[in-house]
Amino acid sequence: MKKILSLVFLALAVGPASVLAQSYPSRAVQVVVPYPPGGSSDVIARIVNAKLSDAFKQTFLVDNRAGAGTLLGTTYVAKASADGYTLLLADVPFTVNPLVVTTARYHPLKDFTPIALIGTSAQALYANAARIKSLSELLAAAKAKPGEISIATSGNGTTTDLMTELFQNAAKVKLLKVPYKGSAPALNDTAAGHVDGSFSTLASAAPLVSAGKIKVLAVAAQKRLPGFPDVPTFIESGMPELDVRHWWGILGPAGMPAEVVQRLQTEIATLLTLPDVREQLKGLSVETRPGTSAEFQQLLVDDFQRWTRVVKDNNIKAD
């Protein structure tokens, strides 16, 4: 009799969570993208959502909540119910913003549940194709004219601004930083020759690179990229600090049920192996990275620690 009662209590203990996982999702799931429609994050979210909708036989909706440099949408998710029906498509500013923006009201490692990494794209240094032909040429000019070689950023405290600081420290040069309101205008002015160079992801810069308007000088990766075999890495150029990849991943509010997280993580890992998804993301210069929630959590920890050091060492604050 005691054995039967023990089994009953065990079933009652695990039953609700198990039933929740099996029935999830029973209604539409909202995936918040903290950017306007049309950008790389928005496109990635729509690719992933389409496959999740098919897999779960339930609608996964993109909710573009742009504003305050991604803080609006990110904070919205942090304060949402942790039931798995409000998720976030995040990228690097997720870990950077709380370090540089005094109005940030979330902690990236405490207020969210990491679910799955989607993919990464190499950060790279670009220059106007007609003016600077190589990394060594840019470095020589920067050392000959300290503070005169201009480099566009997406604004103070942004990822591209922090990449510029990393580069200046590693290369021991002083550049003229020119802040823009976003990566697109920064890259466009690099292409137009209004500034000498800029950092960005290959996902953002690909159209201008393909058009021959900007040149990739170096990539922040451990090895040369297949699509750019002639472009050196910063590591082989003597700057090991610049091994930085932009990432995209799915998170939820802190405290999500482990069973729901596991179901989402499993389905996302599966869809990232599909040839059509891999091809679509490859077109955005995003390398798929199927993995576990724990691996994604470690990436966030490493990212947060790296940018904490950069912000502190250079006393960086957002506009």
Secondary structure by P-SEA (a helix, b strand, c coil): caaaaaaaaaaaaaaaaaaaaaaccccbbbbbcccccccaaaaaaaaaaaaaaaaacbbbbbbbbccccaaaaaaaaaaccccccbbbbcccccccccccccccccccccccccccccbbbbbbccccccccccaaaaaaaaaaccccbbbbccccccaaaaaaaaaaaaacccccccccccaaaaaaaaaaccccccccccccaaaaaaaccccccccccccccccccccccccccccccccccccccccccccccaaaaaaaaaaaaaaaacaaaaaaaaaacbbbbbbcaaaaaaaaaaaaaaaaaaaaaaccccc
